[in-house]
Amino acid sequence: MKILKYVIVALAVLIAGFFLLGVITPRVSYDAEIMVDKPLAEAWAVSQDEDKMADWLEGFQKIEAVSGTPGTVGAVSDIHFNTGGEAVVIRETIKEVKPNESVSMYFETEFMDMDYRLSMTPMGEQTKITTSTTAEGNGAFAKSVMSLISSSLKGQEDGNLANLKQVIESNTTDYFPVEEATMEATAEETEGE
């Protein structure tokens, strides 16, 4: 009987400790950063291109607009992922957009909510991309799990940025054909003078 008591007490201590983690660390925050060998305008265009998202966001399937104008402040979308054969839908609300500078979003799932900001800074012909994330579990169990998996969340973000770097640096899509045509016309006019 004493052994059973000790087992029950040990389990109670472990369970209490697990839930205490969520009280001590109810939210997790992490940052990530990477440099890409492309100018800011192109890096921004690639990161916002829905057709390329599956190339750098693991499991990405599609985005469905729910309300508002996609890509603008206040727009709400459902982002569909397939993670390990399981369908996951994340509700995204755009909080702020500064083209060629930053975008802030709020993500909601049954398990957790997340504030996310992606920023880009020109560094000559390169671009520094930084992300900042704060995530909080929904409920005591989720909060505790979040505190345990915070390093894997950071690792996933590092992986996403590494993938984004590769997609940006291998980009062949011309996002600025009008600008180039205008520059060519201006150069031809200058030569003709």
Backbone as CSV, one residue per row, in Angstrom:
resi,resn,N_x,N_y,N_z,CA_x,CA_y,CA_z,C_x,C_y,C_z
1,MET,0.802,-1.190,0.000,0.000,0.000,0.000,0.851,1.263,0.000
2,LYS,1.991,1.214,0.748,2.851,2.391,0.812,3.398,2.743,-0.567
3,ILE,3.722,1.736,-1.350,4.267,1.980,-2.686,3.225,2.689,-3.541
4,LEU,1.986,2.261,-3.447,0.907,2.898,-4.200,0.767,4.368,-3.797
5,LYS,0.880,4.649,-2.483,0.821,6.046,-2.013,1.945,6.862,-2.626
6,TYR,3.156,6.302,-2.612,4.324,7.015,-3.166,4.151,7.272,-4.658
7,VAL,3.605,6.288,-5.367,3.375,6.451,-6.800,2.342,7.554,-7.043
8,ILE,1.275,7.539,-6.264,0.234,8.558,-6.417,0.781,9.945,-6.088
9,VAL,1.557,10.049,-5.020,2.155,11.338,-4.645,3.121,11.805,-5.728
10,ALA,3.933,10.895,-6.242,4.896,11.257,-7.302,4.167,11.742,-8.548
11,LEU,3.090,11.049,-8.935,2.307,11.470,-10.096,1.663,12.836,-9.854
12,ALA,1.142,13.048,-8.649,0.527,14.339,-8.320,1.554,15.466,-8.399
13,VAL,2.771,15.211,-7.918,3.841,16.218,-7.982,4.215,16.503,-9.434
14,LEU,4.326,15.464,-10.245,4.652,15.655,-11.665,3.560,16.440,-12.386
15,ILE,2.321,16.111,-12.129,1.205,16.813,-12.774,1.174,18.269,-12.315
16,ALA,1.335,18.483,-11.023,1.347,19.856,-10.496,2.522,20.641,-11.102
17,GLY,3.672,19.996,-11.213,4.848,20.648,-11.818,4.603,21.010,-13.273
18,PHE,3.956,20.095,-13.992,3.645,20.353,-15.399,2.763,21.588,-15.538
19,PHE,1.688,21.658,-14.746,0.788,22.804,-14.836,1.423,24.077,-14.289
20,LEU,2.351,23.936,-13.354,3.070,25.097,-12.828,3.925,25.740,-13.922
21,LEU,4.432,24.934,-14.844,5.194,25.480,-15.977,4.380,26.510,-16.735
22,GLY,3.108,26.219,-16.965,2.228,27.130,-17.685,1.930,28.394,-16.913
23,VAL,1.975,28.303,-15.590,1.764,29.486,-14.760,3.013,30.356,-14.769
24,ILE,4.167,29.719,-14.669,5.442,30.453,-14.641,5.731,31.081,-16.003
25,THR,5.483,30.323,-17.072,5.748,30.804,-18.431,4.470,30.678,-19.253
26,PRO,3.517,31.606,-19.089,2.254,31.478,-19.818,2.380,31.757,-21.316
27,ARG,3.460,32.431,-21.721,3.675,32.705,-23.148,5.166,32.571,-23.447
28,VAL,5.450,32.273,-24.692,6.841,32.167,-25.127,7.090,33.199,-26.233
29,SER,8.277,33.755,-26.231,8.675,34.728,-27.252,10.013,34.314,-27.825
30,TYR,10.168,34.521,-29.116,11.443,34.208,-29.761,11.582,35.054,-31.015
31,ASP,12.827,35.295,-31.401,13.160,36.078,-32.584,14.024,35.229,-33.498
32,ALA,13.999,35.560,-34.772,14.845,34.886,-35.753,15.306,35.928,-36.770
33,GLU,16.446,35.645,-37.407,17.017,36.619,-38.351,17.827,35.878,-39.407
34,ILE,17.804,36.444,-40.617,18.596,35.865,-41.709,18.911,36.967,-42.719
35,MET,20.020,36.822,-43.423,20.400,37.743,-44.501,20.183,37.037,-45.827
36,VAL,19.615,37.773,-46.802,19.437,37.209,-48.142,20.173,38.066,-49.159
37,ASP,20.698,37.427,-50.177,21.466,38.111,-51.221,20.563,38.584,-52.351
38,LYS,19.580,39.374,-52.012,18.677,40.004,-52.981,18.278,41.354,-52.415
39,PRO,17.943,42.316,-53.279,17.514,43.625,-52.787,16.144,43.539,-52.088
40,LEU,15.868,44.537,-51.275,14.672,44.575,-50.446,13.377,44.368,-51.231
41,ALA,13.175,45.098,-52.312,11.901,45.030,-53.043,11.620,43.604,-53.525
42,GLU,12.637,42.927,-54.025,12.433,41.565,-54.504,12.199,40.601,-53.342
43,ALA,12.968,40.758,-52.254,12.782,39.900,-51.084,11.362,40.037,-50.545
44,TRP,10.882,41.274,-50.476,9.523,41.518,-49.988,8.496,40.868,-50.918
45,ALA,8.646,41.070,-52.215,7.692,40.528,-53.185,7.615,39.006,-53.092
46,VAL,8.755,38.354,-52.971,8.767,36.888,-52.877,8.071,36.448,-51.588
47,SER,8.354,37.120,-50.474,7.771,36.710,-49.185,6.252,36.868,-49.176
48,GLN,5.721,37.771,-49.985,4.286,38.024,-50.020,3.570,37.254,-51.137
49,ASP,4.313,36.531,-51.949,3.760,35.799,-53.088,3.135,34.481,-52.617
50,GLU,1.808,34.410,-52.655,1.099,33.220,-52.192,1.507,31.973,-52.974
51,ASP,1.860,32.134,-54.245,2.263,30.990,-55.064,3.584,30.384,-54.604
52,LYS,4.370,31.114,-53.821,5.661,30.602,-53.361,5.642,30.162,-51.895
53,MET,4.526,30.376,-51.215,4.474,30.073,-49.776,4.708,28.605,-49.459
54,ALA,4.220,27.713,-50.307,4.429,26.279,-50.069,5.902,25.910,-50.152
55,ASP,6.701,26.749,-50.827,8.131,26.481,-50.969,8.919,26.812,-49.706
56,TRP,8.339,27.638,-48.827,9.112,27.980,-47.622,8.367,27.771,-46.316
57,LEU,7.066,27.561,-46.352,6.292,27.246,-45.144,5.911,25.776,-45.193
58,GLU,6.524,24.983,-44.350,6.307,23.540,-44.374,4.835,23.196,-44.161
59,GLY,4.291,22.400,-45.061,2.919,21.929,-44.952,1.864,22.883,-45.485
60,PHE,2.293,24.068,-45.974,1.326,25.051,-46.468,0.518,24.468,-47.621
61,GLN,-0.823,24.667,-47.569,-1.710,24.201,-48.619,-2.353,25.351,-49.393
62,LYS,-3.028,26.251,-48.656,-3.725,27.352,-49.325,-4.164,28.395,-48.304
63,ILE,-4.552,29.552,-48.844,-5.132,30.622,-48.034,-6.539,30.883,-48.561
64,GLU,-7.490,30.974,-47.648,-8.873,31.309,-48.019,-9.251,32.618,-47.329
65,ALA,-9.624,33.615,-48.107,-10.049,34.896,-47.541,-11.371,34.691,-46.798
66,VAL,-11.457,35.280,-45.596,-12.673,35.205,-44.786,-13.389,36.544,-44.827
67,SER,-12.631,37.626,-44.636,-13.219,38.970,-44.696,-12.130,39.991,-44.991
68,GLY,-12.544,41.158,-45.466,-11.594,42.218,-45.797,-10.897,41.971,-47.118
69,THR,-10.043,42.915,-47.494,-9.268,42.807,-48.724,-7.950,42.104,-48.411
70,PRO,-7.686,40.950,-49.033,-6.460,40.209,-48.734,-5.215,41.098,-48.814
71,GLY,-4.320,40.898,-47.863,-3.064,41.637,-47.841,-3.145,43.023,-47.238
72,THR,-4.326,43.410,-46.717,-4.480,44.733,-46.127,-4.829,44.618,-44.643
73,VAL,-4.638,45.719,-43.920,-4.928,45.738,-42.495,-6.396,45.368,-42.256
74,GLY,-6.601,44.460,-41.311,-7.944,44.010,-40.969,-8.410,42.784,-41.729
75,ALA,-7.694,42.402,-42.782,-8.081,41.218,-43.555,-7.950,39.972,-42.683
76,VAL,-8.936,39.103,-42.803,-8.936,37.836,-42.064,-8.928,36.706,-43.085
77,SER,-8.038,35.742,-42.861,-7.921,34.593,-43.768,-7.733,33.324,-42.961
78,ASP,-8.129,32.211,-43.549,-7.827,30.900,-42.985,-6.683,30.313,-43.796
79,ILE,-5.611,29.959,-43.093,-4.443,29.364,-43.744,-4.477,27.869,-43.447
80,HIS,-4.449,27.073,-44.503,-4.541,25.621,-44.377,-3.157,24.993,-44.495
81,PHE,-2.851,24.131,-43.522,-1.594,23.383,-43.508,-1.910,21.906,-43.403
82,ASN,-0.970,21.091,-43.844,-1.030,19.659,-43.637,0.233,19.293,-42.863
83,THR,0.061,18.930,-41.598,1.216,18.585,-40.773,1.120,17.117,-40.379
84,GLY,1.998,16.339,-40.923,2.010,14.916,-40.622,0.732,14.200,-40.995
85,GLY,0.111,14.626,-42.091,-1.122,14.003,-42.546,-2.369,14.564,-41.887
86,GLU,-2.194,15.505,-40.974,-3.343,16.105,-40.292,-3.594,17.511,-40.816
87,ALA,-4.853,17.794,-41.144,-5.226,19.129,-41.626,-5.310,20.093,-40.446
88,VAL,-4.650,21.251,-40.592,-4.655,22.287,-39.557,-5.053,23.601,-40.224
89,VAL,-5.973,24.325,-39.597,-6.398,25.619,-40.108,-6.027,26.677,-39.079
90,ILE,-5.316,27.704,-39.548,-4.912,28.810,-38.685,-5.620,30.069,-39.180
91,ARG,-6.280,30.765,-38.288,-6.974,32.011,-38.630,-5.968,33.162,-38.497
92,GLU,-5.779,33.892,-39.588,-4.828,35.010,-39.625,-5.587,36.335,-39.734
93,THR,-5.205,37.303,-38.913,-5.719,38.656,-39.019,-4.528,39.580,-39.206
94,ILE,-4.525,40.367,-40.268,-3.413,41.289,-40.520,-3.614,42.537,-39.659
95,LYS,-2.616,42.824,-38.848,-2.687,43.962,-37.932,-2.028,45.214,-38.494
96,GLU,-0.985,45.031,-39.298,-0.250,46.181,-39.826,0.522,45.743,-41.064
97,VAL,0.544,46.604,-42.071,1.345,46.346,-43.266,2.056,47.634,-43.646
98,LYS,3.374,47.545,-43.738,4.196,48.632,-44.270,4.982,48.016,-45.417
99,PRO,4.491,48.176,-46.664,5.148,47.516,-47.797,6.659,47.768,-47.819
100,ASN,7.389,46.732,-48.154,8.858,46.745,-48.213,9.488,47.045,-46.866
101,GLU,8.722,46.866,-45.781,9.275,47.114,-44.447,8.840,46.051,-43.444
102,SER,7.523,45.917,-43.210,7.073,44.949,-42.205,5.599,44.594,-42.376
103,VAL,5.261,43.451,-41.800,3.874,43.013,-41.723,3.699,42.356,-40.351
104,SER,2.600,42.703,-39.673,2.274,42.116,-38.371,0.950,41.381,-38.491
105,MET,0.915,40.197,-37.894,-0.276,39.362,-37.997,-0.590,38.727,-36.647
106,TYR,-1.847,38.390,-36.472,-2.292,37.660,-35.294,-2.853,36.337,-35.787
107,PHE,-2.338,35.235,-35.242,-2.776,33.898,-35.637,-3.538,33.238,-34.490
108,GLU,-4.629,32.567,-34.831,-5.433,31.873,-33.831,-5.645,30.421,-34.243
109,THR,-5.439,29.524,-33.285,-5.788,28.121,-33.452,-6.507,27.680,-32.181
110,GLU,-7.030,26.479,-32.189,-7.663,25.964,-30.968,-6.641,25.843,-29.850
111,PHE,-5.400,25.518,-30.199,-4.369,25.240,-29.201,-3.663,26.494,-28.697
112,MET,-3.382,27.454,-29.610,-2.625,28.632,-29.202,-2.949,29.837,-30.070
113,ASP,-2.580,31.008,-29.566,-2.671,32.257,-30.311,-1.262,32.832,-30.419
114,MET,-1.013,33.575,-31.502,0.341,34.036,-31.766,0.343,35.425,-32.386
115,ASP,1.192,36.304,-31.845,1.496,37.586,-32.475,2.778,37.390,-33.254
116,TYR,2.779,37.808,-34.519,3.927,37.556,-35.396,4.229,38.814,-36.197
117,ARG,5.506,39.142,-36.280,5.932,40.300,-37.073,7.131,39.899,-37.924
118,LEU,7.047,40.174,-39.219,8.147,39.958,-40.152,8.602,41.333,-40.629
119,SER,9.899,41.605,-40.483,10.456,42.898,-40.891,11.612,42.676,-41.851
120,MET,11.789,43.623,-42.766,12.905,43.582,-43.717,13.623,44.919,-43.700
121,THR,14.962,44.830,-43.745,15.793,46.022,-43.725,16.810,45.916,-44.851
122,PRO,16.918,46.964,-45.703,17.930,46.904,-46.769,19.330,47.030,-46.177
123,MET,20.236,46.231,-46.699,21.647,46.265,-46.301,22.468,46.246,-47.592
124,GLY,22.501,47.391,-48.285,23.139,47.440,-49.600,22.295,46.648,-50.578
125,GLU,22.892,45.686,-51.255,22.152,44.822,-52.187,21.605,43.576,-51.496
126,GLN,21.780,43.498,-50.188,21.232,42.395,-49.412,20.046,42.893,-48.599
127,THR,19.333,41.949,-48.001,18.194,42.281,-47.156,18.269,41.456,-45.883
128,LYS,18.117,42.138,-44.751,18.038,41.434,-43.464,16.562,41.209,-43.162
129,ILE,16.215,39.953,-42.901,14.847,39.587,-42.553,14.838,39.153,-41.089
130,THR,13.964,39.772,-40.314,13.825,39.398,-38.911,12.362,39.085,-38.614
131,THR,12.161,38.151,-37.715,10.813,37.847,-37.250,10.801,37.892,-35.731
132,SER,9.667,38.257,-35.210,9.458,38.307,-33.767,8.117,37.658,-33.481
133,THR,8.110,36.700,-32.560,6.911,35.929,-32.283,6.649,35.847,-30.783
134,THR,5.402,36.019,-30.395,4.962,35.755,-29.027,3.751,34.842,-29.138
135,ALA,3.846,33.675,-28.503,2.765,32.686,-28.577,2.292,32.338,-27.174
136,GLU,1.005,32.092,-27.069,0.416,31.725,-25.779,-0.589,30.613,-25.983
137,GLY,-0.489,29.590,-25.159,-1.416,28.477,-25.235,-2.796,28.882,-24.760
138,ASN,-3.806,28.227,-25.305,-5.191,28.468,-24.899,-5.580,27.439,-23.849
139,GLY,-5.534,27.820,-22.600,-5.849,26.920,-21.499,-4.597,26.483,-20.767
140,ALA,-4.787,25.966,-19.559,-3.670,25.593,-18.693,-2.786,24.509,-19.322
141,PHE,-3.406,23.484,-19.900,-2.628,22.413,-20.513,-1.773,22.952,-21.658
142,ALA,-2.388,23.745,-22.555,-1.675,24.288,-23.712,-0.542,25.218,-23.283
143,LYS,-0.761,26.028,-22.254,0.288,26.926,-21.759,1.506,26.126,-21.291
144,SER,1.240,25.027,-20.578,2.336,24.187,-20.095,3.077,23.511,-21.244
145,VAL,2.317,23.018,-22.212,2.946,22.395,-23.385,3.806,23.425,-24.123
146,MET,3.284,24.648,-24.270,4.028,25.703,-24.970,5.383,25.959,-24.314
147,SER,5.409,25.968,-22.991,6.685,26.213,-22.318,7.671,25.077,-22.579
148,LEU,7.168,23.872,-22.800,8.043,22.728,-23.076,8.534,22.694,-24.524
149,ILE,7.726,23.221,-25.457,8.094,23.111,-26.876,8.635,24.427,-27.452
150,SER,8.937,25.393,-26.607,9.367,26.702,-27.114,10.605,26.598,-28.011
151,SER,11.550,25.721,-27.662,12.750,25.614,-28.498,12.425,25.003,-29.862
152,SER,11.439,24.093,-29.926,11.091,23.531,-31.234,10.334,24.552,-32.084
153,LEU,9.558,25.440,-31.438,8.897,26.520,-32.191,9.945,27.445,-32.800
154,LYS,10.962,27.780,-32.013,12.048,28.634,-32.506,12.786,27.919,-33.642
155,GLY,13.017,26.638,-33.490,13.678,25.860,-34.546,12.867,25.833,-35.829
156,GLN,11.543,25.739,-35.696,10.674,25.756,-36.879,10.770,27.107,-37.576
157,GLU,10.789,28.198,-36.818,10.894,29.532,-37.426,12.247,29.706,-38.119
158,ASP,13.316,29.219,-37.490,14.633,29.268,-38.131,14.612,28.504,-39.453
159,GLY,13.950,27.349,-39.460,13.822,26.561,-40.680,13.013,27.276,-41.749
160,ASN,11.904,27.909,-41.339,11.101,28.667,-42.302,11.921,29.782,-42.938
161,LEU,12.700,30.506,-42.132,13.511,31.598,-42.684,14.618,31.075,-43.597
162,ALA,15.209,29.942,-43.246,16.231,29.345,-44.125,15.601,28.970,-45.470
163,ASN,14.385,28.415,-45.426,13.669,28.082,-46.662,13.334,29.345,-47.455
164,LEU,12.873,30.402,-46.748,12.549,31.662,-47.417,13.782,32.240,-48.096
165,LYS,14.923,32.179,-47.425,16.182,32.668,-48.008,16.458,31.947,-49.330
166,GLN,16.309,30.633,-49.313,16.566,29.844,-50.523,15.590,30.224,-51.649
167,VAL,14.319,30.400,-51.305,13.309,30.751,-52.312,13.592,32.143,-52.878
168,ILE,13.946,33.085,-52.030,14.241,34.447,-52.493,15.471,34.451,-53.394
169,GLU,16.533,33.784,-52.949,17.789,33.820,-53.704,17.709,33.050,-55.016
170,SER,16.774,32.105,-55.136,16.627,31.364,-56.397,15.475,31.903,-57.236
171,ASN,14.889,33.013,-56.823,13.737,33.573,-57.516,14.053,33.956,-58.963
172,THR,13.135,33.603,-59.863,13.259,34.010,-61.263,12.029,34.797,-61.724
173,THR,11.072,34.994,-60.820,9.866,35.749,-61.168,10.201,37.231,-61.243
174,ASP,9.763,37.880,-62.326,9.981,39.323,-62.483,8.781,40.048,-61.896
175,TYR,8.956,40.593,-60.703,7.868,41.289,-60.019,7.725,42.745,-60.454
176,PHE,8.680,43.261,-61.212,8.689,44.681,-61.550,8.863,44.927,-63.048
177,PRO,8.067,44.302,-63.906,8.275,44.458,-65.350,8.031,45.884,-65.838
178,VAL,7.121,46.611,-65.234,6.842,47.991,-65.657,8.030,48.878,-65.366
179,GLU,8.612,48.727,-64.179,9.783,49.523,-63.813,10.930,49.295,-64.798
180,GLU,11.173,48.025,-65.138,12.270,47.719,-66.052,11.994,48.293,-67.434
181,ALA,10.755,48.172,-67.910,10.419,48.713,-69.228,10.601,50.224,-69.231
182,THR,10.219,50.885,-68.141,10.397,52.335,-68.036,11.878,52.694,-68.027
183,MET,12.677,51.921,-67.310,14.125,52.196,-67.259,14.756,51.998,-68.634
184,GLU,14.322,50.951,-69.348,14.858,50.708,-70.688,14.482,51.843,-71.633
185,ALA,13.230,52.302,-71.555,12.784,53.409,-72.409,13.573,54.673,-72.087
186,THR,13.822,54.924,-70.813,14.589,56.102,-70.408,16.018,55.996,-70.924
187,ALA,16.589,54.797,-70.853,17.967,54.612,-71.353,18.026,54.819,-72.855
188,GLU,17.022,54.341,-73.592,16.991,54.527,-75.045,16.833,56.003,-75.395
189,GLU,16.014,56.724,-74.637,15.837,58.155,-74.865,17.136,58.916,-74.633
190,THR,17.852,58.511,-73.590,19.114,59.163,-73.261,20.150,58.911,-74.363
191,GLU,20.176,57.671,-74.896,21.115,57.347,-75.970,20.801,58.128,-77.239
192,GLY,19.514,58.372,-77.488,19.090,59.058,-78.710,19.397,60.555,-78.677
193,GLU,19.708,61.126,-77.535,19.959,62.566,-77.442,21.349,62.945,-77.826
